[in-house]
Amino acid sequence: MTEYDYRTLDDVIHSRVRLAIMSYLMTAREADFSALKKELKLTDGNLSTHLRKLEDHAYVSVTKGFAGRKPQTTVAITETGDTAFKTYVEGVAAMLGPQAT
Amino acid sequence: MTEYDYRTLDDVIHSRVRLAIMSYLMTAREADFSALKKELKLTDGNLSTHLRKLEDHAYVSVTKGFAGRKPQTTVAITETGDTAFKTYVEGVAAMLGPQAT
């Protein structure tokens, strides 16, 4: 079935930056803030802003700790985020329809 | 290959409304303004705004004419739009990676 109502796509995930973050975490499951920043070619501010939005929706969890004496921030995808991402992918596939295959 | 740089996704197409318009036109090739509005569940203003942006990038062409005495606006995908959409779909597939299949 093809679905052309744009509201079927979760706006929290759809933003290009957050889509990149979520796609990365779907495979990696968790990542260090610096690694994520490097991999996605984002600035600190940009990554922080989008992580906050994802955290607000409980799609990721952000944990601050230490690696030795160095502060380290770890970002992990949550069960909620995993489910939301899968629903999003289904929505995109339904919208793109035959083009996607 | 998986690509996590969000800049690979064409922002002109990525907006949820424009993605819905372009997806629809990839199959329909052209559509009457009213039909498009109804199919995508959009208001006149919302559809117009996004069509203008797509038209500015030559992804769609908008033709005003008459069906009998009734004014009719026809929207068609262009060759440029077709190519841009296909590139976008490849970019999304590369970003979603194994999740998309």
Backbone of each chain as ProteinMPNN parsed JSONL, in Angstrom:
{"seq_chain_A": "MTEYDYRTLDDVIHSRVRLAIMSYLMTAREADFSALKKELKLTDGNLSTHLRKLEDHAYVSVTKGFAGRKPQTTVAITETGDTAFKTYVEGVAAMLGPQAT", "coords_chain_A": {"N_chain_A": [[0.835, -1.199, 0.0], [0.491, 2.225, -0.77], [1.16, 5.269, 0.799], [0.353, 8.532, 1.142], [0.104, 10.48, 3.048], [1.757, 12.879, 4.751], [1.914, 13.009, 7.478], [2.226, 10.528, 8.492], [4.864, 10.073, 8.821], [7.123, 10.125, 11.38], [8.012, 13.036, 12.872], [9.986, 13.573, 14.685], [11.972, 11.775, 14.146], [12.345, 12.215, 11.429], [13.785, 14.592, 10.716], [16.781, 15.525, 9.048], [19.293, 15.363, 10.395], [18.638, 14.0, 12.769], [17.682, 11.653, 11.699], [20.001, 10.596, 10.626], [21.469, 10.204, 12.999], [19.837, 8.322, 14.338], [19.8, 6.234, 12.46], [22.455, 5.5, 12.502], [22.711, 4.634, 15.173], [20.96, 2.509, 15.213], [22.389, 0.462, 14.12], [24.861, 0.555, 15.521], [24.022, 0.572, 18.129], [25.051, 1.715, 20.594], [27.027, 4.657, 21.193], [29.942, 6.665, 21.633], [29.881, 10.129, 22.367], [31.782, 11.767, 20.988], [32.66, 10.082, 18.943], [30.321, 9.732, 17.526], [29.843, 12.317, 16.678], [31.991, 12.69, 14.963], [31.652, 10.648, 13.085], [29.218, 11.402, 11.954], [29.724, 13.847, 11.035], [29.178, 16.278, 12.457], [28.729, 19.339, 14.336], [29.512, 20.03, 17.808], [27.404, 21.51, 19.006], [25.243, 21.201, 17.261], [24.882, 18.398, 17.262], [24.32, 18.032, 20.001], [21.908, 19.473, 20.334], [20.101, 18.021, 18.746], [20.279, 15.508, 19.929], [19.172, 16.059, 22.377], [16.498, 16.483, 21.727], [15.825, 13.925, 20.797], [16.24, 12.537, 23.161], [14.322, 13.704, 24.79], [12.084, 12.506, 23.754], [12.519, 9.998, 24.542], [13.87, 8.325, 22.807], [16.535, 7.93, 22.678], [19.092, 7.244, 25.122], [21.158, 9.169, 27.214], [24.234, 9.027, 28.705], [26.397, 10.245, 31.124], [29.765, 9.869, 31.918], [32.979, 8.618, 32.934], [36.009, 7.994, 31.178], [38.62, 6.662, 32.32], [40.2, 9.425, 33.502], [38.958, 11.104, 31.878], [36.118, 12.856, 30.843], [33.244, 11.241, 29.553], [30.647, 10.848, 27.217], [27.983, 8.812, 26.647], [25.835, 7.595, 24.171], [22.88, 5.873, 23.664], [20.611, 3.827, 21.836], [17.168, 3.45, 22.628], [14.64, 1.029, 23.605], [12.154, 2.096, 22.925], [12.978, 3.942, 20.999], [14.02, 2.242, 19.082], [11.726, 0.866, 18.239], [10.215, 3.032, 17.274], [11.829, 3.85, 15.183], [11.72, 1.665, 13.449], [9.012, 1.755, 12.751], [9.007, 4.189, 11.458], [10.658, 3.618, 9.227], [9.04, 1.778, 7.921], [6.944, 3.493, 7.24], [8.217, 5.304, 5.486], [8.936, 3.548, 3.454], [6.413, 2.804, 2.572], [5.534, 5.228, 1.627], [7.403, 5.95, -0.37], [7.0, 3.841, -1.978], [6.837, 1.94, -4.981], [9.163, 3.069, -5.921], [11.119, 2.643, -4.092], [12.161, 0.169, -4.25]], "CA_chain_A": [[0.0, 0.0, 0.0], [1.229, 3.478, -0.77], [0.543, 6.192, 1.745], [0.901, 9.842, 0.833], [-0.115, 11.465, 4.112], [3.078, 13.123, 5.342], [1.846, 12.884, 8.93], [2.594, 9.155, 8.889], [6.297, 10.047, 9.128], [7.466, 10.686, 12.688], [8.833, 14.233, 12.673], [11.132, 13.518, 15.601], [13.017, 11.01, 13.452], [12.512, 12.608, 10.031], [14.823, 15.624, 10.506], [17.932, 14.839, 8.451], [20.33, 15.06, 11.385], [18.177, 12.951, 13.69], [17.599, 10.418, 10.914], [21.376, 10.086, 10.567], [21.816, 9.713, 14.347], [19.07, 7.109, 14.62], [20.273, 5.18, 11.555], [23.757, 5.045, 13.022], [22.516, 3.91, 16.434], [20.248, 1.245, 14.955], [23.431, -0.543, 13.889], [25.884, 0.589, 16.569], [23.299, 0.457, 19.416], [25.478, 2.843, 21.419], [28.228, 5.305, 20.678], [30.513, 7.781, 22.365], [29.497, 11.412, 21.763], [32.82, 12.218, 20.042], [32.658, 9.181, 17.788], [29.083, 10.039, 16.81], [30.083, 13.626, 16.075], [32.951, 12.503, 13.877], [31.034, 9.78, 12.077], [28.108, 12.102, 11.299], [30.242, 15.148, 10.596], [28.362, 17.313, 13.086], [29.367, 20.132, 15.381], [29.042, 19.745, 19.17], [26.118, 22.152, 19.26], [24.234, 20.588, 16.419], [24.627, 17.053, 17.785], [23.682, 18.167, 21.322], [20.522, 19.918, 20.155], [19.271, 16.928, 18.218], [20.232, 14.441, 20.933], [18.229, 16.481, 23.415], [15.142, 16.215, 21.214], [15.635, 12.464, 20.802], [16.179, 12.133, 24.568], [13.008, 14.161, 25.266], [11.09, 11.535, 23.315], [12.989, 8.697, 25.045], [14.357, 7.483, 21.703], [17.913, 7.599, 23.043], [19.493, 7.605, 26.488], [22.48, 9.791, 27.225], [24.861, 8.776, 30.006], [27.685, 10.913, 31.303], [30.645, 9.126, 32.821], [34.404, 8.883, 32.727], [36.899, 6.967, 30.646], [39.781, 7.072, 33.104], [39.883, 10.744, 34.079], [38.359, 11.91, 30.816], [34.656, 12.725, 30.796], [32.766, 10.563, 28.353], [29.192, 10.815, 27.102], [27.569, 7.676, 25.824], [24.47, 7.692, 23.655], [22.39, 4.549, 23.276], [19.219, 3.783, 21.371], [16.299, 2.762, 23.594], [13.62, 0.138, 23.043], [11.185, 3.008, 22.315], [13.606, 4.481, 19.796], [14.128, 1.137, 18.134], [10.379, 0.646, 17.702], [9.836, 4.222, 16.497], [12.615, 3.858, 13.953], [11.163, 0.622, 12.561], [7.747, 2.287, 12.247], [9.379, 5.239, 10.507], [11.159, 2.973, 8.004], [7.848, 1.244, 7.232], [6.234, 4.649, 6.69], [8.971, 5.797, 4.329], [8.82, 2.542, 2.393], [5.049, 2.886, 2.043], [5.399, 6.474, 0.88], [8.208, 5.889, -1.586], [6.315, 2.831, -2.783], [7.622, 1.163, -5.931], [10.453, 3.724, -6.159], [12.097, 2.263, -3.076], [12.661, -1.195, -4.468]], "C_chain_A": [[0.873, 1.252, 0.0], [0.441, 4.518, 0.013], [1.165, 7.571, 1.537], [0.615, 10.904, 1.887], [1.206, 11.653, 4.863], [3.094, 12.941, 6.849], [2.194, 11.472, 9.404], [4.086, 9.062, 9.245], [6.586, 10.809, 10.418], [8.469, 11.838, 12.519], [10.068, 14.253, 13.567], [12.298, 12.786, 14.922], [13.34, 11.626, 12.093], [13.58, 13.682, 9.778], [16.106, 14.947, 10.046], [19.004, 14.454, 9.461], [19.888, 13.918, 12.307], [18.024, 11.608, 12.976], [18.977, 9.77, 10.82], [21.789, 9.496, 11.917], [21.135, 8.371, 14.612], [19.52, 5.943, 13.736], [21.58, 4.592, 12.066], [23.561, 4.173, 14.26], [21.752, 2.593, 16.261], [21.252, 0.116, 14.716], [24.392, -0.612, 15.079], [25.307, 0.301, 17.964], [23.738, 1.515, 20.421], [26.79, 3.393, 20.879], [28.66, 6.421, 21.616], [30.163, 9.077, 21.619], [30.499, 11.86, 20.689], [32.845, 11.37, 18.778], [31.461, 9.492, 16.884], [29.249, 11.34, 16.02], [30.967, 13.496, 14.838], [32.298, 11.73, 12.723], [29.975, 10.538, 11.274], [28.489, 13.492, 10.792], [29.39, 16.299, 11.132], [29.2, 18.136, 14.048], [28.805, 19.687, 16.729], [27.621, 20.249, 19.385], [24.978, 21.492, 18.518], [23.863, 19.197, 16.944], [23.878, 17.128, 19.113], [22.203, 18.512, 21.199], [19.628, 18.763, 19.724], [19.194, 15.748, 19.19], [19.225, 14.776, 22.022], [16.796, 16.184, 22.973], [14.854, 14.704, 21.225], [15.483, 11.935, 22.232], [14.816, 12.511, 25.157], [11.915, 13.17, 24.89], [11.469, 10.106, 23.715], [13.398, 7.752, 23.916], [15.816, 7.108, 21.907], [18.095, 7.894, 24.531], [20.922, 8.129, 26.436], [23.055, 9.643, 28.63], [26.218, 9.469, 30.084], [28.524, 10.133, 32.3], [32.077, 9.502, 32.568], [35.073, 7.687, 32.061], [38.258, 7.323, 31.23], [39.414, 8.395, 33.761], [39.152, 11.641, 33.089], [36.84, 11.751, 30.814], [34.223, 12.095, 29.475], [31.237, 10.522, 28.366], [28.812, 9.695, 26.146], [26.102, 7.81, 25.441], [24.04, 6.3, 23.212], [20.958, 4.652, 22.782], [18.404, 3.023, 22.411], [15.35, 1.818, 22.853], [12.559, 0.978, 22.303], [11.718, 3.56, 20.999], [13.695, 3.449, 18.69], [12.777, 0.907, 17.442], [9.959, 1.815, 16.805], [10.569, 4.254, 15.159], [12.061, 2.846, 12.953], [9.845, 1.09, 11.944], [8.007, 3.357, 11.19], [9.805, 4.634, 9.167], [9.993, 2.38, 7.199], [7.067, 2.369, 6.543], [6.9, 5.195, 5.442], [8.82, 4.826, 3.163], [7.445, 2.612, 1.738], [4.867, 4.149, 1.201], [6.179, 6.429, -0.431], [7.632, 4.848, -2.545], [7.251, 2.121, -3.732], [9.006, 1.766, -6.197], [11.535, 3.159, -5.256], [12.744, 0.919, -3.367], [13.482, -1.293, -5.754]], "O_chain_A": [[1.882, 1.313, 0.703], [-0.78, 4.622, -0.104], [2.367, 7.751, 1.734], [0.853, 12.09, 1.658], [1.708, 10.738, 5.515], [4.154, 12.741, 7.442], [2.43, 11.257, 10.593], [4.521, 8.103, 9.883], [6.316, 12.006, 10.515], [9.605, 11.641, 12.087], [11.074, 14.88, 13.236], [13.461, 13.142, 15.11], [14.486, 11.567, 11.648], [14.215, 13.675, 8.724], [16.486, 13.91, 10.589], [19.56, 13.357, 9.398], [20.654, 12.997, 12.589], [18.217, 10.553, 13.58], [19.107, 8.551, 10.921], [22.385, 8.421, 11.973], [21.771, 7.413, 15.051], [19.613, 4.806, 14.199], [21.788, 3.379, 12.068], [24.167, 3.108, 14.383], [21.888, 1.678, 17.073], [20.998, -1.038, 15.064], [24.698, -1.694, 15.58], [26.019, -0.156, 18.859], [22.891, 2.155, 21.044], [27.552, 2.698, 20.207], [27.841, 7.035, 22.3], [30.153, 9.108, 20.389], [30.098, 12.283, 19.605], [33.031, 11.886, 17.676], [31.571, 9.511, 15.659], [28.849, 11.442, 14.86], [30.715, 14.118, 13.806], [32.387, 12.117, 11.558], [29.847, 10.343, 10.065], [27.677, 14.206, 10.204], [28.944, 17.168, 10.383], [30.247, 17.69, 14.517], [27.755, 19.048, 16.792], [26.753, 19.526, 19.875], [23.901, 21.257, 19.065], [22.684, 18.861, 17.057], [22.919, 16.388, 19.333], [21.355, 17.922, 21.87], [18.544, 18.557, 20.269], [18.169, 15.07, 19.269], [18.518, 13.903, 22.526], [15.985, 15.693, 23.758], [13.77, 14.272, 21.617], [14.709, 11.013, 22.486], [14.228, 11.747, 25.921], [10.935, 13.013, 25.618], [10.836, 9.139, 23.292], [13.29, 6.533, 24.047], [16.286, 6.099, 21.381], [17.357, 8.684, 25.119], [21.773, 7.606, 25.716], [22.451, 10.072, 29.612], [27.072, 9.294, 29.214], [28.06, 9.782, 33.385], [32.363, 10.581, 32.048], [34.75, 6.532, 32.34], [38.964, 8.181, 30.7], [38.429, 8.476, 34.494], [38.778, 12.771, 33.403], [36.334, 10.629, 30.787], [34.779, 12.392, 28.418], [30.617, 10.207, 29.382], [29.26, 9.644, 25.001], [25.247, 8.1, 26.277], [24.757, 5.629, 22.47], [20.185, 5.479, 23.266], [18.892, 2.063, 23.007], [15.281, 1.824, 21.624], [12.126, 0.622, 21.207], [10.993, 3.634, 20.007], [13.474, 3.748, 17.516], [12.705, 0.772, 16.22], [9.419, 1.613, 15.718], [10.002, 4.637, 14.136], [11.946, 3.134, 11.761], [9.588, 0.855, 10.764], [7.324, 3.424, 10.168], [9.368, 5.082, 8.107], [9.961, 2.467, 5.971], [6.593, 2.216, 5.417], [6.232, 5.512, 4.457], [8.602, 5.239, 2.025], [7.317, 2.497, 0.519], [4.149, 4.147, 0.201], [5.667, 6.825, -1.478], [7.764, 4.965, -3.763], [8.352, 1.735, -3.338], [9.914, 1.066, -6.644], [12.718, 3.187, -5.596], [13.771, 0.581, -2.779], [13.977, -2.369, -6.09]]}, "seq_chain_B": "MTEYDYRTLDDVIHSRVRLAIMSYLMTAREADFSALKKELKLTDGNLSTHLRKLEDHAYVSVTKGFAGRKPQTTVAITETGDTAFKTYVEGVAAMLGPQAT", "coords_chain_B": {"N_chain_B": [[27.067, 0.385, 0.922], [27.07, 2.376, 3.831], [25.963, 5.565, 4.69], [26.325, 8.263, 6.696], [26.219, 10.995, 6.621], [24.202, 13.664, 6.901], [23.9, 15.589, 4.982], [23.845, 14.422, 2.537], [21.278, 13.979, 1.871], [18.917, 15.468, -0.095], [17.589, 18.476, 0.735], [15.472, 19.854, -0.332], [13.766, 17.925, -1.258], [13.474, 16.376, 1.027], [11.76, 17.44, 3.068], [8.781, 16.614, 4.798], [6.244, 17.082, 3.568], [6.936, 17.777, 0.919], [8.234, 15.465, 0.185], [6.122, 13.675, 0.142], [4.591, 14.803, -1.95], [6.379, 14.556, -4.124], [6.785, 11.773, -4.161], [4.243, 10.923, -4.808], [3.971, 12.072, -7.361], [5.972, 10.758, -8.75], [4.871, 8.361, -9.41], [2.328, 9.064, -10.496], [3.053, 10.946, -12.363], [1.772, 13.316, -13.447], [-0.613, 15.614, -11.994], [-3.771, 16.993, -11.12], [-4.169, 20.023, -9.292], [-6.213, 20.034, -7.28], [-6.751, 17.334, -6.951], [-4.331, 16.4, -6.032], [-4.16, 17.793, -3.639], [-6.245, 16.632, -2.219], [-5.545, 13.921, -2.182], [-3.181, 13.991, -0.735], [-3.956, 15.099, 1.588], [-3.772, 17.907, 2.208], [-3.81, 21.459, 2.886], [-4.845, 24.21, 0.757], [-3.003, 26.365, 0.972], [-0.726, 25.225, 2.158], [-0.02, 23.232, 0.295], [0.446, 24.869, -1.959], [2.645, 26.456, -1.107], [4.689, 24.55, -0.819], [4.779, 23.494, -3.391], [5.706, 25.69, -4.769], [8.31, 25.894, -3.881], [9.349, 23.501, -4.891], [8.99, 24.004, -7.57], [10.663, 26.205, -7.899], [13.095, 24.936, -7.842], [12.94, 23.573, -10.131], [11.89, 21.018, -10.039], [9.302, 20.302, -10.34], [6.744, 21.138, -12.729], [4.358, 23.675, -13.07], [1.248, 24.208, -14.422], [-1.164, 26.461, -15.487], [-4.494, 26.292, -16.511], [-7.559, 25.649, -18.257], [-10.405, 23.626, -17.527], [-12.879, 23.114, -19.422], [-14.842, 25.722, -18.503], [-13.77, 26.021, -16.13], [-11.111, 26.941, -14.012], [-7.996, 25.264, -14.004], [-5.267, 23.736, -12.433], [-2.344, 22.201, -13.252], [0.054, 19.912, -12.128], [3.232, 18.685, -12.773], [5.839, 16.244, -12.708], [9.241, 16.934, -13.379], [12.005, 16.171, -15.601], [14.356, 16.785, -14.261], [13.413, 16.729, -11.633], [12.686, 14.071, -11.421], [15.171, 12.779, -11.619], [16.445, 13.9, -9.362], [14.841, 12.875, -7.35], [15.314, 10.135, -7.548], [18.014, 10.064, -6.837], [17.779, 10.968, -4.243], [16.337, 8.836, -3.076], [18.231, 6.807, -3.259], [20.12, 7.868, -1.503], [18.714, 7.839, 0.935], [18.324, 5.104, 1.223], [20.969, 4.284, 1.492], [21.588, 5.524, 3.862], [19.734, 4.46, 5.719], [20.479, 1.902, 5.495], [21.043, -1.477, 6.433], [18.63, -1.589, 7.757], [16.65, -0.919, 6.034], [15.997, -2.934, 4.407]], "CA_chain_B": [[27.758, 1.344, 1.782], [26.186, 3.192, 4.646], [26.399, 6.949, 4.656], [25.622, 8.935, 7.775], [26.258, 12.451, 6.512], [22.828, 14.077, 6.582], [23.9, 16.494, 3.825], [23.631, 13.654, 1.304], [19.847, 13.981, 1.567], [18.432, 16.718, -0.691], [16.637, 19.107, 1.649], [14.301, 20.283, -1.105], [12.861, 16.774, -1.312], [13.321, 15.698, 2.315], [10.625, 17.911, 3.879], [7.758, 15.566, 4.721], [5.2, 17.403, 2.584], [7.487, 17.682, -0.44], [8.514, 14.051, -0.069], [4.828, 13.093, -0.217], [4.248, 15.315, -3.29], [7.286, 13.966, -5.112], [6.493, 10.333, -4.22], [2.994, 10.784, -5.558], [4.199, 12.423, -8.772], [6.844, 9.764, -9.382], [3.974, 7.346, -9.957], [1.269, 9.67, -11.307], [3.726, 11.822, -13.341], [1.151, 14.634, -13.309], [-1.851, 15.582, -11.234], [-4.509, 18.227, -10.916], [-3.929, 20.605, -7.96], [-7.244, 19.601, -6.328], [-6.578, 15.898, -6.713], [-3.117, 16.305, -5.22], [-4.527, 18.309, -2.321], [-7.117, 15.646, -1.587], [-4.778, 12.68, -2.005], [-2.134, 14.198, 0.269], [-4.603, 15.699, 2.759], [-3.118, 19.188, 2.469], [-4.592, 22.662, 2.626], [-4.406, 24.969, -0.413], [-1.825, 27.166, 1.275], [0.391, 24.325, 2.414], [0.371, 22.633, -0.988], [1.01, 25.943, -2.793], [3.975, 26.823, -0.598], [5.671, 23.501, -1.128], [4.918, 23.409, -4.854], [6.534, 26.81, -5.207], [9.707, 25.528, -3.606], [9.724, 22.457, -5.868], [9.04, 24.679, -8.88], [11.892, 27.032, -7.871], [14.228, 24.049, -8.125], [12.607, 22.907, -11.401], [11.572, 19.603, -9.815], [7.961, 20.141, -10.899], [6.242, 22.268, -13.51], [2.966, 23.976, -12.72], [0.602, 24.823, -15.583], [-2.534, 26.899, -15.226], [-5.295, 26.242, -17.721], [-8.995, 25.534, -17.991], [-11.135, 22.412, -17.876], [-14.121, 23.802, -19.78], [-14.712, 27.107, -18.012], [-13.227, 25.967, -14.759], [-9.651, 26.993, -13.99], [-7.38, 24.021, -13.542], [-3.813, 23.817, -12.29], [-1.755, 20.868, -13.385], [1.419, 19.793, -11.618], [3.909, 17.522, -13.362], [7.237, 16.077, -12.329], [10.137, 17.202, -14.505], [13.159, 15.272, -15.728], [15.244, 17.16, -13.141], [12.778, 16.23, -10.417], [12.775, 12.61, -11.484], [16.566, 12.431, -11.3], [16.707, 14.29, -7.973], [14.122, 11.95, -6.483], [16.039, 8.851, -7.563], [19.234, 10.266, -6.042], [17.325, 11.041, -2.854], [15.98, 7.473, -2.637], [19.51, 6.104, -3.051], [20.711, 8.435, -0.288], [17.963, 7.326, 2.09], [18.612, 3.666, 1.326], [22.339, 4.168, 1.998], [21.592, 5.941, 5.259], [19.007, 3.495, 6.545], [21.311, 0.708, 5.436], [20.407, -2.796, 6.562], [17.272, -1.438, 8.31], [15.674, -0.627, 4.981], [15.701, -4.13, 3.593]], "C_chain_B": [[26.759, 2.159, 2.581], [26.805, 4.575, 4.808], [25.619, 7.729, 5.71], [25.717, 10.45, 7.723], [24.889, 12.937, 6.022], [22.76, 14.962, 5.337], [23.711, 15.74, 2.504], [22.146, 13.641, 0.913], [19.402, 15.379, 1.108], [17.303, 17.317, 0.155], [15.362, 19.568, 0.931], [13.278, 19.144, -1.156], [12.528, 16.261, 0.083], [12.141, 16.165, 3.164], [9.459, 16.945, 3.697], [6.698, 15.822, 3.652], [5.736, 17.243, 1.156], [7.838, 16.238, -0.806], [7.228, 13.333, -0.508], [4.426, 13.527, -1.637], [5.084, 14.605, -4.352], [7.029, 12.46, -5.273], [5.245, 10.091, -5.061], [3.227, 11.014, -7.05], [5.135, 11.437, -9.488], [5.997, 8.659, -10.017], [2.981, 7.981, -10.934], [1.819, 10.474, -12.486], [3.106, 13.216, -13.402], [-0.18, 14.507, -12.597], [-2.464, 16.972, -11.192], [-4.286, 18.702, -9.472], [-4.921, 20.067, -6.923], [-7.099, 18.131, -5.967], [-5.393, 15.669, -5.774], [-3.415, 16.697, -3.77], [-5.317, 17.264, -1.531], [-6.326, 14.379, -1.241], [-3.778, 12.81, -0.851], [-2.668, 14.833, 1.554], [-3.914, 17.008, 3.178], [-4.107, 20.328, 2.274], [-4.046, 23.318, 1.356], [-3.068, 25.668, -0.163], [-0.569, 26.321, 1.432], [0.908, 23.708, 1.108], [1.045, 23.676, -1.879], [2.432, 26.299, -2.4], [5.023, 25.798, -1.022], [5.843, 23.304, -2.638], [5.816, 24.511, -5.379], [8.006, 26.479, -5.019], [10.19, 24.471, -4.615], [9.876, 23.06, -7.265], [10.312, 25.533, -8.986], [13.127, 26.2, -8.214], [14.008, 23.242, -9.406], [12.366, 21.404, -11.232], [10.154, 19.282, -10.304], [7.673, 21.34, -11.808], [4.765, 22.431, -13.189], [2.337, 24.737, -13.893], [-0.83, 25.206, -15.238], [-3.313, 26.899, -16.532], [-6.764, 26.171, -17.361], [-9.478, 24.127, -18.347], [-12.549, 22.906, -18.149], [-13.954, 25.252, -19.352], [-14.042, 27.174, -16.657], [-11.705, 26.034, -14.784], [-9.074, 25.695, -13.415], [-5.859, 24.196, -13.502], [-3.252, 22.399, -12.328], [-0.298, 20.893, -12.936], [2.04, 18.542, -12.209], [5.332, 17.445, -12.864], [8.087, 16.325, -13.572], [11.233, 16.132, -14.556], [14.147, 15.51, -14.563], [14.706, 16.606, -11.821], [12.875, 14.725, -10.307], [14.165, 12.14, -11.057], [16.881, 12.72, -9.831], [16.043, 13.312, -7.006], [14.856, 10.613, -6.396], [17.325, 8.933, -6.739], [18.887, 10.295, -4.557], [17.038, 9.64, -2.294], [17.243, 6.643, -2.389], [20.182, 6.564, -1.759], [20.035, 7.908, 0.962], [18.29, 5.849, 2.302], [20.01, 3.464, 1.92], [22.406, 4.539, 3.482], [20.888, 4.929, 6.167], [19.749, 2.165, 6.561], [20.538, -0.572, 5.598], [18.98, -2.71, 7.098], [16.225, -1.384, 7.201], [15.238, -1.882, 4.235], [14.961, -5.197, 4.383]], "O_chain_B": [[25.725, 2.578, 2.061], [28.007, 4.721, 5.031], [24.396, 7.842, 5.626], [25.337, 11.126, 8.68], [24.477, 12.663, 4.895], [21.708, 15.08, 4.708], [23.446, 16.355, 1.471], [21.8, 13.333, -0.227], [19.509, 16.349, 1.858], [16.219, 16.745, 0.273], [14.297, 19.655, 1.543], [12.071, 19.38, -1.103], [11.425, 15.765, 0.31], [11.573, 15.367, 3.909], [9.177, 16.506, 2.581], [6.3, 14.912, 2.925], [5.08, 16.654, 0.297], [7.748, 15.844, -1.969], [7.248, 12.495, -1.41], [3.973, 12.703, -2.431], [4.555, 14.116, -5.35], [7.055, 11.938, -6.387], [5.195, 9.191, -5.899], [2.745, 10.255, -7.891], [5.078, 11.308, -10.711], [6.372, 8.094, -11.044], [2.811, 7.503, -12.055], [1.13, 10.661, -13.489], [3.836, 14.207, -13.409], [-0.799, 13.443, -12.589], [-1.764, 17.985, -11.224], [-4.221, 17.892, -8.548], [-4.526, 19.689, -5.821], [-7.302, 17.738, -4.818], [-5.452, 14.854, -4.853], [-2.99, 16.037, -2.821], [-5.083, 17.048, -0.342], [-6.439, 13.844, -0.138], [-3.559, 11.865, -0.092], [-1.911, 15.074, 2.495], [-3.531, 17.187, 4.334], [-5.115, 20.18, 1.583], [-2.93, 23.024, 0.928], [-2.138, 25.58, -0.965], [0.497, 26.652, 0.914], [2.112, 23.671, 0.857], [2.084, 23.407, -2.482], [3.313, 26.427, -3.25], [6.096, 26.146, -1.515], [6.937, 22.983, -3.102], [6.59, 24.305, -6.314], [8.836, 26.749, -5.887], [11.308, 24.553, -5.123], [10.761, 22.683, -8.033], [10.953, 25.575, -10.036], [14.083, 26.704, -8.803], [14.786, 22.343, -9.726], [12.602, 20.619, -12.15], [9.847, 18.137, -10.637], [8.275, 22.405, -11.672], [4.026, 21.456, -13.056], [2.84, 25.783, -14.303], [-1.608, 24.382, -14.759], [-2.853, 27.438, -17.539], [-7.164, 26.591, -16.275], [-9.03, 23.523, -19.322], [-13.332, 23.097, -17.219], [-13.026, 25.931, -19.792], [-13.786, 28.251, -16.119], [-11.068, 25.264, -15.504], [-9.608, 25.121, -12.466], [-5.257, 24.738, -14.429], [-3.636, 21.53, -11.545], [0.474, 21.775, -13.313], [1.45, 17.463, -12.156], [5.965, 18.473, -12.622], [7.695, 15.967, -14.683], [11.353, 15.301, -13.656], [14.686, 14.571, -13.977], [15.46, 16.083, -11.001], [13.117, 14.179, -9.231], [14.309, 11.227, -10.244], [17.497, 11.906, -9.143], [16.613, 12.965, -5.972], [15.001, 10.036, -5.318], [17.681, 7.99, -6.033], [19.597, 9.73, -3.725], [17.447, 9.309, -1.181], [17.313, 5.874, -1.43], [20.74, 5.758, -1.016], [20.702, 7.568, 1.938], [18.505, 5.407, 3.431], [20.212, 2.579, 2.751], [23.168, 3.955, 4.251], [21.384, 4.589, 7.241], [19.657, 1.4, 7.522], [19.49, -0.75, 4.977], [18.198, -3.644, 6.922], [15.068, -1.754, 7.401], [14.235, -1.881, 3.523], [14.643, -6.256, 3.843]]}, "name": "protein", "num_of_chains": 2, "seq": "MTEYDYRTLDDVIHSRVRLAIMSYLMTAREADFSALKKELKLTDGNLSTHLRKLEDHAYVSVTKGFAGRKPQTTVAITETGDTAFKTYVEGVAAMLGPQATMTEYDYRTLDDVIHSRVRLAIMSYLMTAREADFSALKKELKLTDGNLSTHLRKLEDHAYVSVTKGFAGRKPQTTVAITETGDTAFKTYVEGVAAMLGPQAT"}
